Amino acid sequence: MVLFGLLLLPILLLLLLLYFIVRPRPINIPIKNRHLAIAKQAASEGARISLLARSVDQLQKAKESICQAYEVEVSIFSADVRDYDAVERAIKEAGPIDVLVVNHGVYYVEEFETQGLDVMKTMIDVNLMGSFNVIKAALPLMKDKKDKGPASIALMSSMAGQAGIYGFAAYSATKFGLRGLAEALQQELLVNNIHLSTICRNRFWARGVKRACTIFPPVTETSAREKMPEITKIILESSPGMKAEEVGKITIQGIKSGSFSIPCRLDGQAVAIATAGLSPQTSFLMASIEVVFAGLFRFLALLLQWRGYEIIEKYNYSHKKQQVE
């Protein structure tokens, strides 16, 4: 019994220490009666929705789809996230914002050496600069709102923003950039009771208006895969895609709890723990898991990395062998 108590004591002391040092503090961010861009999932909880995208036709279809399913107010605004002035006008017209979901993005999969600089610039301008534009335009409204309750900014990232993937060099750079943005911005905005979240989703199968909450229309699956290297296809086969509805539910729950990192599925959670680094952590229990099992998850990450390199080496060996023959 004494031995058990001695073994338990360090664990209790660790939990107590983490309880005091973990920042930001756990928070509950209400969704009902809030502006939100994760459309249908938010609407199901009574949120007032504002949608921003380029295509007026797609916006109208999205609005009709939401209004048919839920009795909520939906406003639509047309703007390109690369145009700061247009974004600022649209956001000012939308009015007070409590929860902002920056969910736009494009991706093109191709080896870095052959991918055009114009394609890379498009991804940077949309995924990274577009996020700067949206957040910068929304911040004054979020800071000056009459209700001083907690607010949230959620950035749609990717597992490619946690670990580099063959063929995703430029895309990964934009998503890693979002993580850096969120970590630094959280420190600046904590005093304003604004909480940052990054949604690290798996591959996302979406067509038509299923991503009605998208601020920038996504690249279609066909165009994104046109120049996808065979190695990338092999690697991605082991990671099945997710439906938009799944991502929406996980996103809303994560935003409500004020989580900084919102992983999707068990493999996403494992990668989030392995790559936690200096990211904020609102849950002292999750912080405990990260501290205690950091070595184990680092080992699992190395195994995953080894598997990826093994695929690359085998493919290159097979390809060279075919060329010789």
PyMOL commands that set and color helices and strands:
alter all, ss='L'
color gray80, all
select helices_A, chain A and resi 2-21+39-43+56-69+84-94+117-144+159-161+169-192+221-225+230-236+244-257+265-274+284-292+294-324
alter helices_A, ss='H'
color red, helices_A
select strands_A, chain A and resi 35-36+48-53+74-78+99-102+151-156+194-200+204-205+242-243+261-263
alter strands_A, ss='S'
color yellow, strands_A
deselect
rebuild
show_as cartoon
